[in-house]
Amino acid sequence: MAGKSKKYENRKKNKKERKEKEQQEASGVTEKSSESLTVPSTSTDDVEIKSEVMSTSPGWNVDNIAKTLEITSSDTSQCPEELQQGPEGTSSSKSEVIDESCDKPKRNEQEFRNEEEKFRRGEQKYYQVRKDYHGNKSNEKFDQDSKGTPRRNYQDSNRNNSRRSSASRDREFDNWDSNKFNNDEETENVIETFGDLFCADDEYALGHCVAEDMNMGSGIATEFRSKFKRVDELLEQRIRQGDVATLLVDKRYVYYLVTKRYSNGKPTYETLFRSLRRMREHALDKGVKKIALPRIGCGLDGLEWKMVKSMLQFIFKGVDVEIKIYNFQQGSQSAIQPPKPKCRVKNVLKSVADIESYTIIIYPCSRDENITKTMTDLDKKFNIRTDYGRSRRNLGDVIRTDTRLNYILYGVVVKERAQDPVNYVHFQRCIKEINQRNNKHDQYEYVAMEAFRDDPDNMVINKLVNLMRNTFYYNVEVYICWPEELKQFAPRELEYS
């Protein structure tokens, strides 16, 4: 019992010592923080600014203090905004009340918006702005992930867009982006209706959104592909995202707004903005007065129609071009048409010379006598140089080689010279001829082609695959063979043999 009471007394003594120590430390801090600078003034009202807070606040330096010391309380118009605000937002010329529990004064909402706008133009890090406004401790979870790494800024696009400097930004897009919620004005040249887009009068040009690879495999894009075809001509225009490809069909223009790189990707508001602006320029240049569109970018692409409509009103405001939006109507004939079946495509890691028998092998070539590495590998096994050397080589021709090993090889002449890019129109012509021959005579179920690089078009294989997928019959299976040196460029669904 005596031992317990002694232990209790020691605990009580230690607690009392700790309490006294805390009081001493608190009194020392109070004495330190009581030091202040008094602003000289002609009047009796003095402006006191706490020195310790000024030294730790980011907006205070020697020049600011000197400037503040020269300001008298009678002239508050030159006073900093922080000094004009009283403890509850009222005007005060006497002193600035600062919460001693916080290291730095809180910024008002307008300052935060200004700095956020600076960040949006690439001048300041977003997470640092958020910390300055909300405080370091309260916003750590917002600014950092679980490992403590700063999170990506909310303006970064997924999808494919690198952070750009303020000098390279699209100022017209920035103008729309900063006022998109303030523009409630309805323009007469952007109207909405219900019905079938393809039943629009012939005086209307048509348009919709596509990817750079021109796959058009889902949504209303399948209708555009089946009605107007000529995908090879669209690919030959070599349009990048943010631009527009065009076809002239029976004196009517058809616009293909390229808003993304790959058909399985998603567009951004900026790429759609740039494509619509290019369409506006083309319409004004060619004298197009009326354009019919679906709700572009708002179906499978996932953009919000309210934003897209605001964008259309902004771009075509004051322009003599009427934009008619055809909303989806349940039961329309074009909406219920199922897409035609396509042939299957597989990507494998092997040389095309090692593909299994009973396969049609396609190798691109040029009109000159250039021999590619793929042709060299095929010649070692199938001796194709004989047929290649004695055949005519005009653009769009095919060079056939029959072997006794149950293979059929086709050279497709799609280049004028070896360094030229692939001509998609001539490739389409070659594929059609091969498909007709195979359907009538050979009836092979497998087609193979080796992947290759074709600078500066790094999407050449995607585009060629789309042409083959929509040309060969659905019972044919296409193999894209990726050699070991191009493995890094192969798609994720690569199969290993």
C-alpha positions as a Python dict, from the first residue, in 0.01 Angstrom:
ca = {
    (1, 'M'): (0, 0, 0),
    (2, 'A'): (289, 234, 84),
    (3, 'G'): (451, 151, -251),
    (4, 'K'): (137, 249, -438),
    (5, 'S'): (103, 584, -260),
    (6, 'K'): (469, 665, -331),
    (7, 'K'): (419, 586, -699),
    (8, 'Y'): (110, 809, -708),
    (9, 'E'): (301, 1099, -544),
    (10, 'N'): (585, 1069, -801),
    (11, 'R'): (335, 1073, -1088),
    (12, 'K'): (162, 1381, -943),
    (13, 'K'): (497, 1554, -898),
    (14, 'N'): (604, 1485, -1258),
    (15, 'K'): (272, 1613, -1388),
    (16, 'K'): (312, 1935, -1189),
    (17, 'E'): (667, 1985, -1322),
    (18, 'R'): (551, 1937, -1681),
    (19, 'K'): (270, 2187, -1629),
    (20, 'E'): (508, 2447, -1489),
    (21, 'K'): (747, 2391, -1778),
    (22, 'E'): (470, 2441, -2035),
    (23, 'Q'): (361, 2762, -1862),
    (24, 'Q'): (718, 2894, -1873),
    (25, 'E'): (747, 2816, -2244),
    (26, 'A'): (411, 2977, -2314),
    (27, 'S'): (507, 3292, -2127),
    (28, 'G'): (835, 3307, -2325),
    (29, 'V'): (649, 3287, -2656),
    (30, 'T'): (406, 3557, -2544),
    (31, 'E'): (690, 3791, -2451),
    (32, 'K'): (857, 3724, -2787),
    (33, 'S'): (542, 3780, -2992),
    (34, 'S'): (456, 4100, -2806),
    (35, 'E'): (739, 4282, -2984),
    (36, 'S'): (589, 4497, -3258),
    (37, 'L'): (668, 4767, -3504),
    (38, 'T'): (480, 5094, -3464),
    (39, 'V'): (405, 5282, -3784),
    (40, 'P'): (480, 5653, -3748),
    (41, 'S'): (175, 5861, -3830),
    (42, 'T'): (70, 6227, -3825),
    (43, 'S'): (-248, 6129, -3645),
    (44, 'T'): (-295, 5963, -3309),
    (45, 'D'): (-399, 5633, -3470),
    (46, 'D'): (-108, 5396, -3508),
    (47, 'V'): (-85, 5096, -3734),
    (48, 'E'): (82, 4806, -3558),
    (49, 'I'): (219, 4516, -3754),
    (50, 'K'): (356, 4215, -3575),
    (51, 'S'): (715, 4162, -3673),
    (52, 'E'): (721, 3789, -3637),
    (53, 'V'): (417, 3739, -3862),
    (54, 'M'): (558, 3982, -4121),
    (55, 'S'): (887, 3796, -4140),
    (56, 'T'): (715, 3464, -4205),
    (57, 'S'): (445, 3592, -4442),
    (58, 'P'): (531, 3549, -4813),
    (59, 'G'): (398, 3889, -4918),
    (60, 'W'): (609, 4090, -4667),
    (61, 'N'): (967, 4194, -4738),
    (62, 'V'): (1189, 4494, -4661),
    (63, 'D'): (1047, 4703, -4944),
    (64, 'N'): (687, 4638, -4839),
    (65, 'I'): (762, 4731, -4477),
    (66, 'A'): (939, 5050, -4583),
    (67, 'K'): (648, 5140, -4809),
    (68, 'T'): (402, 5072, -4529),
    (69, 'L'): (597, 5291, -4285),
    (70, 'E'): (560, 5586, -4523),
    (71, 'I'): (179, 5548, -4531),
    (72, 'T'): (-16, 5754, -4287),
    (73, 'S'): (-349, 5654, -4149),
    (74, 'S'): (-507, 5959, -4309),
    (75, 'D'): (-433, 5821, -4657),
    (76, 'T'): (-576, 5470, -4652),
    (77, 'S'): (-622, 5451, -5029),
    (78, 'Q'): (-254, 5357, -5066),
    (79, 'C'): (-271, 5107, -4784),
    (80, 'P'): (-235, 4737, -4864),
    (81, 'E'): (-564, 4550, -4882),
    (82, 'E'): (-479, 4348, -4572),
    (83, 'L'): (-443, 4667, -4364),
    (84, 'Q'): (-771, 4813, -4488),
    (85, 'Q'): (-972, 4513, -4371),
    (86, 'G'): (-1077, 4502, -4010),
    (87, 'P'): (-1120, 4189, -3798),
    (88, 'E'): (-1458, 4113, -3953),
    (89, 'G'): (-1416, 4256, -4303),
    (90, 'T'): (-1488, 4619, -4196),
    (91, 'S'): (-1262, 4905, -4298),
    (92, 'S'): (-996, 4982, -4040),
    (93, 'S'): (-698, 5216, -4046),
    (94, 'K'): (-567, 5126, -3701),
    (95, 'S'): (-431, 4775, -3712),
    (96, 'E'): (-439, 4443, -3885),
    (97, 'V'): (-576, 4161, -3676),
    (98, 'I'): (-397, 3837, -3750),
    (99, 'D'): (-485, 3498, -3609),
    (100, 'E'): (-183, 3394, -3405),
    (101, 'S'): (-279, 3027, -3438),
    (102, 'C'): (-198, 3041, -3811),
    (103, 'D'): (151, 3091, -3954),
    (104, 'K'): (36, 3316, -4239),
    (105, 'P'): (-275, 3529, -4303),
    (106, 'K'): (-549, 3366, -4511),
    (107, 'R'): (-585, 3493, -4864),
    (108, 'N'): (-918, 3618, -4983),
    (109, 'E'): (-1113, 3440, -5258),
    (110, 'Q'): (-1017, 3690, -5530),
    (111, 'E'): (-643, 3642, -5469),
    (112, 'F'): (-685, 3269, -5490),
    (113, 'R'): (-874, 3297, -5820),
    (114, 'N'): (-605, 3523, -5966),
    (115, 'E'): (-328, 3282, -5874),
    (116, 'E'): (-528, 2984, -5999),
    (117, 'E'): (-562, 3166, -6331),
    (118, 'K'): (-184, 3217, -6336),
    (119, 'F'): (-136, 2848, -6285),
    (120, 'R'): (-379, 2766, -6565),
    (121, 'R'): (-145, 2952, -6796),
    (122, 'G'): (154, 2757, -6675),
    (123, 'E'): (301, 3020, -6442),
    (124, 'Q'): (258, 2853, -6102),
    (125, 'K'): (208, 2508, -5955),
    (126, 'Y'): (-153, 2435, -5868),
    (127, 'Y'): (-91, 2235, -5554),
    (128, 'Q'): (119, 2516, -5409),
    (129, 'V'): (-161, 2766, -5473),
    (130, 'R'): (-408, 2538, -5297),
    (131, 'K'): (-174, 2506, -5000),
    (132, 'D'): (-134, 2883, -4974),
    (133, 'Y'): (-509, 2936, -4968),
    (134, 'H'): (-629, 2649, -4753),
    (135, 'G'): (-325, 2610, -4529),
    (136, 'N'): (-47, 2350, -4532),
    (137, 'K'): (-201, 2097, -4295),
    (138, 'S'): (-564, 2105, -4408),
    (139, 'N'): (-488, 2029, -4771),
    (140, 'E'): (-206, 1773, -4762),
    (141, 'K'): (-437, 1492, -4871),
    (142, 'F'): (-560, 1698, -5167),
    (143, 'D'): (-210, 1784, -5289),
    (144, 'Q'): (-31, 1453, -5237),
    (145, 'D'): (-106, 1090, -5292),
    (146, 'S'): (-57, 814, -5035),
    (147, 'K'): (318, 802, -5105),
    (148, 'G'): (367, 1176, -5057),
    (149, 'T'): (416, 1249, -5428),
    (150, 'P'): (251, 1570, -5555),
    (151, 'R'): (-55, 1486, -5760),
    (152, 'R'): (-93, 1582, -6125),
    (153, 'N'): (-266, 1911, -6181),
    (154, 'Y'): (-632, 1899, -6267),
    (155, 'Q'): (-572, 2064, -6606),
    (156, 'D'): (-346, 1778, -6723),
    (157, 'S'): (-520, 1575, -6993),
    (158, 'N'): (-510, 1211, -7012),
    (159, 'R'): (-542, 1153, -7293),
    (160, 'N'): (-268, 1236, -7461),
    (161, 'N'): (-173, 1607, -7399),
    (162, 'S'): (158, 1727, -7260),
    (163, 'R'): (174, 2037, -7038),
    (164, 'R'): (237, 2342, -7252),
    (165, 'S'): (384, 2681, -7178),
    (166, 'S'): (167, 2990, -7175),
    (167, 'A'): (328, 3109, -7500),
    (168, 'S'): (205, 2802, -7693),
    (169, 'R'): (-152, 2799, -7560),
    (170, 'D'): (-447, 2860, -7789),
    (171, 'R'): (-565, 3204, -7683),
    (172, 'E'): (-902, 3176, -7856),
    (173, 'F'): (-970, 2851, -7672),
    (174, 'D'): (-859, 3012, -7345),
    (175, 'N'): (-1101, 3296, -7408),
    (176, 'W'): (-1389, 3051, -7447),
    (177, 'D'): (-1272, 2838, -7154),
    (178, 'S'): (-1262, 3131, -6914),
    (179, 'N'): (-1611, 3252, -7009),
    (180, 'K'): (-1797, 2930, -7084),
    (181, 'F'): (-2014, 2954, -6773),
    (182, 'N'): (-2089, 3323, -6818),
    (183, 'N'): (-2214, 3297, -7174),
    (184, 'D'): (-2588, 3230, -7160),
    (185, 'E'): (-2655, 3415, -7484),
    (186, 'E'): (-2840, 3207, -7744),
    (187, 'T'): (-2720, 3257, -8102),
    (188, 'E'): (-2958, 3229, -8392),
    (189, 'N'): (-2721, 3030, -8613),
    (190, 'V'): (-2703, 2729, -8373),
    (191, 'I'): (-3037, 2549, -8360),
    (192, 'E'): (-3146, 2204, -8243),
    (193, 'T'): (-3400, 1964, -8390),
    (194, 'F'): (-3502, 1597, -8375),
    (195, 'G'): (-3472, 1366, -8670),
    (196, 'D'): (-3236, 1169, -8889),
    (197, 'L'): (-2913, 1355, -8968),
    (198, 'F'): (-2886, 1186, -9308),
    (199, 'C'): (-3229, 1317, -9409),
    (200, 'A'): (-3105, 1676, -9397),
    (201, 'D'): (-3148, 1878, -9717),
    (202, 'D'): (-2871, 1862, -9975),
    (203, 'E'): (-2780, 2224, -9907),
    (204, 'Y'): (-2647, 2116, -9566),
    (205, 'A'): (-2292, 1991, -9529),
    (206, 'L'): (-2257, 1704, -9282),
    (207, 'G'): (-2001, 1643, -9009),
    (208, 'H'): (-1904, 1420, -8717),
    (209, 'C'): (-1604, 1330, -8498),
    (210, 'V'): (-1341, 1067, -8584),
    (211, 'A'): (-993, 956, -8477),
    (212, 'E'): (-669, 988, -8673),
    (213, 'D'): (-680, 619, -8766),
    (214, 'M'): (-1026, 670, -8929),
    (215, 'N'): (-1156, 346, -8780),
    (216, 'M'): (-1518, 465, -8744),
    (217, 'G'): (-1624, 138, -8584),
    (218, 'S'): (-1904, 248, -8351),
    (219, 'G'): (-2185, 499, -8310),
    (220, 'I'): (-2297, 724, -8591),
    (221, 'A'): (-1948, 702, -8744),
    (222, 'T'): (-2035, 358, -8883),
    (223, 'E'): (-2316, 519, -9084),
    (224, 'F'): (-2078, 777, -9227),
    (225, 'R'): (-1837, 502, -9323),
    (226, 'S'): (-2096, 286, -9496),
    (227, 'K'): (-2266, 577, -9677),
    (228, 'F'): (-1966, 774, -9797),
    (229, 'K'): (-1679, 517, -9785),
    (230, 'R'): (-1352, 653, -9937),
    (231, 'V'): (-1166, 600, -9611),
    (232, 'D'): (-841, 564, -9806),
    (233, 'E'): (-882, 920, -9936),
    (234, 'L'): (-938, 1045, -9582),
    (235, 'L'): (-623, 870, -9461),
    (236, 'E'): (-424, 1008, -9753),
    (237, 'Q'): (-501, 1361, -9631),
    (238, 'R'): (-290, 1271, -9322),
    (239, 'I'): (-491, 1489, -9083),
    (240, 'R'): (-378, 1515, -8722),
    (241, 'Q'): (-599, 1570, -8417),
    (242, 'G'): (-731, 1923, -8394),
    (243, 'D'): (-783, 1943, -8771),
    (244, 'V'): (-1059, 1838, -9011),
    (245, 'A'): (-1064, 1602, -9312),
    (246, 'T'): (-1314, 1661, -9592),
    (247, 'L'): (-1487, 1473, -9872),
    (248, 'L'): (-1688, 1628, -10154),
    (249, 'V'): (-1984, 1398, -10223),
    (250, 'D'): (-2238, 1509, -10487),
    (251, 'K'): (-2152, 1878, -10440),
    (252, 'R'): (-2191, 1841, -10064),
    (253, 'Y'): (-1903, 1860, -9820),
    (254, 'V'): (-1868, 1598, -9546),
    (255, 'Y'): (-1652, 1704, -9250),
    (256, 'Y'): (-1455, 1454, -9042),
    (257, 'L'): (-1351, 1634, -8722),
    (258, 'V'): (-1033, 1463, -8599),
    (259, 'T'): (-1059, 1508, -8222),
    (260, 'K'): (-838, 1221, -8096),
    (261, 'R'): (-552, 1000, -8207),
    (262, 'Y'): (-687, 648, -8158),
    (263, 'S'): (-1039, 523, -8204),
    (264, 'N'): (-1043, 374, -7852),
    (265, 'G'): (-934, 703, -7695),
    (266, 'K'): (-1131, 1009, -7584),
    (267, 'P'): (-1123, 1367, -7716),
    (268, 'T'): (-1066, 1682, -7513),
    (269, 'Y'): (-1255, 2010, -7535),
    (270, 'E'): (-945, 2175, -7678),
    (271, 'T'): (-899, 1928, -7966),
    (272, 'L'): (-1271, 1957, -8046),
    (273, 'F'): (-1242, 2337, -8036),
    (274, 'R'): (-952, 2336, -8280),
    (275, 'S'): (-1133, 2098, -8517),
    (276, 'L'): (-1451, 2308, -8515),
    (277, 'R'): (-1248, 2620, -8583),
    (278, 'R'): (-1083, 2453, -8883),
    (279, 'M'): (-1428, 2351, -9007),
    (280, 'R'): (-1540, 2714, -8976),
    (281, 'E'): (-1240, 2830, -9179),
    (282, 'H'): (-1308, 2572, -9450),
    (283, 'A'): (-1679, 2663, -9464),
    (284, 'L'): (-1600, 3032, -9506),
    (285, 'D'): (-1338, 2954, -9771),
    (286, 'K'): (-1568, 2726, -9976),
    (287, 'G'): (-1887, 2926, -9926),
    (288, 'V'): (-2068, 2665, -9713),
    (289, 'K'): (-2369, 2832, -9551),
    (290, 'K'): (-2532, 2541, -9363),
    (291, 'I'): (-2386, 2249, -9168),
    (292, 'A'): (-2579, 1963, -9004),
    (293, 'L'): (-2417, 1785, -8709),
    (294, 'P'): (-2509, 1529, -8444),
    (295, 'R'): (-2432, 1605, -8080),
    (296, 'I'): (-2062, 1585, -8158),
    (297, 'G'): (-1835, 1448, -7887),
    (298, 'C'): (-2125, 1377, -7652),
    (299, 'G'): (-2211, 1016, -7726),
    (300, 'L'): (-1941, 755, -7676),
    (301, 'D'): (-1676, 1027, -7653),
    (302, 'G'): (-1817, 1146, -7319),
    (303, 'L'): (-1813, 1527, -7349),
    (304, 'E'): (-2097, 1736, -7203),
    (305, 'W'): (-2346, 1879, -7453),
    (306, 'K'): (-2388, 2201, -7255),
    (307, 'M'): (-2017, 2273, -7296),
    (308, 'V'): (-2008, 2169, -7663),
    (309, 'K'): (-2310, 2384, -7749),
    (310, 'S'): (-2147, 2681, -7575),
    (311, 'M'): (-1836, 2614, -7784),
    (312, 'L'): (-2036, 2608, -8110),
    (313, 'Q'): (-2208, 2935, -8019),
    (314, 'F'): (-1871, 3094, -7942),
    (315, 'I'): (-1698, 2976, -8262),
    (316, 'F'): (-1981, 3057, -8503),
    (317, 'K'): (-2096, 3379, -8339),
    (318, 'G'): (-2115, 3653, -8601),
    (319, 'V'): (-2039, 3404, -8882),
    (320, 'D'): (-2281, 3357, -9171),
    (321, 'V'): (-2300, 2978, -9124),
    (322, 'E'): (-2605, 2799, -8984),
    (323, 'I'): (-2540, 2502, -8755),
    (324, 'K'): (-2828, 2257, -8718),
    (325, 'I'): (-2793, 1993, -8447),
    (326, 'Y'): (-2985, 1670, -8502),
    (327, 'N'): (-3060, 1505, -8169),
    (328, 'F'): (-3092, 1129, -8151),
    (329, 'Q'): (-3443, 1010, -8221),
    (330, 'Q'): (-3539, 665, -8099),
    (331, 'G'): (-3648, 445, -8389),
    (332, 'S'): (-3472, 632, -8667),
    (333, 'Q'): (-3363, 403, -8949),
    (334, 'S'): (-2995, 492, -8938),
    (335, 'A'): (-2974, 443, -8561),
    (336, 'I'): (-3091, 81, -8564),
    (337, 'Q'): (-2878, -43, -8853),
    (338, 'P'): (-2623, -294, -8716),
    (339, 'P'): (-2261, -261, -8832),
    (340, 'K'): (-2132, -511, -9084),
    (341, 'P'): (-1911, -789, -8946),
    (342, 'K'): (-1537, -736, -8984),
    (343, 'C'): (-1247, -974, -9007),
    (344, 'R'): (-1045, -1048, -8694),
    (345, 'V'): (-697, -901, -8635),
    (346, 'K'): (-423, -1051, -8415),
    (347, 'N'): (-82, -910, -8322),
    (348, 'V'): (195, -1169, -8278),
    (349, 'L'): (563, -1144, -8189),
    (350, 'K'): (742, -1318, -8477),
    (351, 'S'): (885, -1258, -8822),
    (352, 'V'): (632, -1285, -9104),
    (353, 'A'): (861, -1543, -9269),
    (354, 'D'): (791, -1776, -8974),
    (355, 'I'): (413, -1764, -9008),
    (356, 'E'): (227, -2094, -9049),
    (357, 'S'): (139, -2237, -9389),
    (358, 'Y'): (-184, -2177, -9581),
    (359, 'T'): (-136, -1804, -9530),
    (360, 'I'): (-135, -1510, -9770),
    (361, 'I'): (170, -1293, -9694),
    (362, 'I'): (159, -926, -9792),
    (363, 'Y'): (474, -714, -9809),
    (364, 'P'): (474, -341, -9908),
    (365, 'C'): (731, -232, -10168),
    (366, 'S'): (819, 67, -10385),
    (367, 'R'): (858, 132, -10757),
    (368, 'D'): (1234, 165, -10734),
    (369, 'E'): (1454, -140, -10679),
    (370, 'N'): (1485, -99, -10303),
    (371, 'I'): (1485, -427, -10109),
    (372, 'T'): (1360, -402, -9751),
    (373, 'K'): (1464, -626, -9461),
    (374, 'T'): (1126, -802, -9474),
    (375, 'M'): (1175, -877, -9843),
    (376, 'T'): (1524, -1014, -9770),
    (377, 'D'): (1387, -1251, -9504),
    (378, 'L'): (1109, -1367, -9736),
    (379, 'D'): (1350, -1418, -10025),
    (380, 'K'): (1563, -1656, -9819),
    (381, 'K'): (1263, -1886, -9774),
    (382, 'F'): (1046, -1824, -10082),
    (383, 'N'): (1279, -1674, -10347),
    (384, 'I'): (1058, -1376, -10428),
    (385, 'R'): (1321, -1165, -10610),
    (386, 'T'): (1264, -1344, -10937),
    (387, 'D'): (899, -1243, -10959),
    (388, 'Y'): (972, -903, -10812),
    (389, 'G'): (1244, -827, -11068),
    (390, 'R'): (1050, -919, -11381),
    (391, 'S'): (710, -774, -11281),
    (392, 'R'): (592, -426, -11362),
    (393, 'R'): (588, -198, -11064),
    (394, 'N'): (330, 78, -11096),
    (395, 'L'): (158, 229, -10796),
    (396, 'G'): (-138, 11, -10699),
    (397, 'D'): (-6, -307, -10867),
    (398, 'V'): (32, -642, -10690),
    (399, 'I'): (320, -886, -10748),
    (400, 'R'): (213, -1247, -10685),
    (401, 'T'): (446, -1533, -10595),
    (402, 'D'): (313, -1890, -10568),
    (403, 'T'): (515, -2143, -10372),
    (404, 'R'): (504, -2516, -10320),
    (405, 'L'): (490, -2467, -9944),
    (406, 'N'): (121, -2369, -9936),
    (407, 'Y'): (192, -1996, -9918),
    (408, 'I'): (88, -1713, -10149),
    (409, 'L'): (293, -1393, -10139),
    (410, 'Y'): (176, -1054, -10265),
    (411, 'G'): (400, -754, -10306),
    (412, 'V'): (190, -435, -10297),
    (413, 'V'): (343, -132, -10470),
    (414, 'V'): (241, 156, -10243),
    (415, 'K'): (545, 387, -10265),
    (416, 'E'): (712, 578, -10544),
    (417, 'R'): (1048, 564, -10366),
    (418, 'A'): (1164, 383, -10053),
    (419, 'Q'): (1177, 703, -9845),
    (420, 'D'): (824, 812, -9943),
    (421, 'P'): (528, 753, -9709),
    (422, 'V'): (275, 479, -9780),
    (423, 'N'): (2, 580, -10023),
    (424, 'Y'): (-323, 464, -9860),
    (425, 'V'): (-530, 497, -10177),
    (426, 'H'): (-304, 255, -10365),
    (427, 'F'): (-285, 21, -10066),
    (428, 'Q'): (-665, 3, -10059),
    (429, 'R'): (-669, -80, -10431),
    (430, 'C'): (-416, -362, -10380),
    (431, 'I'): (-609, -507, -10085),
    (432, 'K'): (-932, -513, -10283),
    (433, 'E'): (-766, -702, -10567),
    (434, 'I'): (-611, -955, -10327),
    (435, 'N'): (-947, -1005, -10155),
    (436, 'Q'): (-1123, -1068, -10488),
    (437, 'R'): (-860, -1320, -10600),
    (438, 'N'): (-872, -1501, -10270),
    (439, 'N'): (-1251, -1516, -10268),
    (440, 'K'): (-1273, -1655, -10624),
    (441, 'H'): (-976, -1892, -10639),
    (442, 'D'): (-751, -1940, -10335),
    (443, 'Q'): (-995, -1917, -10044),
    (444, 'Y'): (-725, -1886, -9777),
    (445, 'E'): (-847, -1793, -9430),
    (446, 'Y'): (-527, -1632, -9301),
    (447, 'V'): (-350, -1313, -9411),
    (448, 'A'): (-23, -1188, -9259),
    (449, 'M'): (184, -869, -9287),
    (450, 'E'): (495, -762, -9100),
    (451, 'A'): (482, -438, -8902),
    (452, 'F'): (717, -156, -9000),
    (453, 'R'): (788, 207, -8918),
    (454, 'D'): (707, 480, -9167),
    (455, 'D'): (832, 817, -9045),
    (456, 'P'): (686, 1067, -8982),
    (457, 'D'): (356, 875, -8966),
    (458, 'N'): (391, 657, -8655),
    (459, 'M'): (31, 535, -8690),
    (460, 'V'): (82, 372, -9029),
    (461, 'I'): (15, 17, -8903),
    (462, 'N'): (-309, 122, -8729),
    (463, 'K'): (-432, 279, -9052),
    (464, 'L'): (-337, -16, -9271),
    (465, 'V'): (-503, -255, -9026),
    (466, 'N'): (-826, -53, -9042),
    (467, 'L'): (-824, -73, -9422),
    (468, 'M'): (-768, -452, -9415),
    (469, 'R'): (-1024, -509, -9141),
    (470, 'N'): (-1294, -340, -9346),
    (471, 'T'): (-1191, -489, -9682),
    (472, 'F'): (-1135, -860, -9622),
    (473, 'Y'): (-1437, -1077, -9560),
    (474, 'Y'): (-1528, -1153, -9201),
    (475, 'N'): (-1415, -1518, -9228),
    (476, 'V'): (-1054, -1406, -9286),
    (477, 'E'): (-812, -1363, -8995),
    (478, 'V'): (-536, -1102, -9028),
    (479, 'Y'): (-204, -1145, -8845),
    (480, 'I'): (27, -846, -8786),
    (481, 'C'): (374, -986, -8719),
    (482, 'W'): (597, -770, -8499),
    (483, 'P'): (971, -841, -8525),
    (484, 'E'): (1179, -829, -8209),
    (485, 'E'): (1328, -486, -8289),
    (486, 'L'): (978, -330, -8304),
    (487, 'K'): (841, -500, -7993),
    (488, 'Q'): (833, -171, -7802),
    (489, 'F'): (585, -24, -8053),
    (490, 'A'): (350, -324, -8050),
    (491, 'P'): (3, -297, -7891),
    (492, 'R'): (-66, -440, -7546),
    (493, 'E'): (-262, -739, -7676),
    (494, 'L'): (54, -880, -7836),
    (495, 'E'): (56, -1261, -7851),
    (496, 'Y'): (379, -1453, -7807),
    (497, 'S'): (432, -1748, -8035),
}
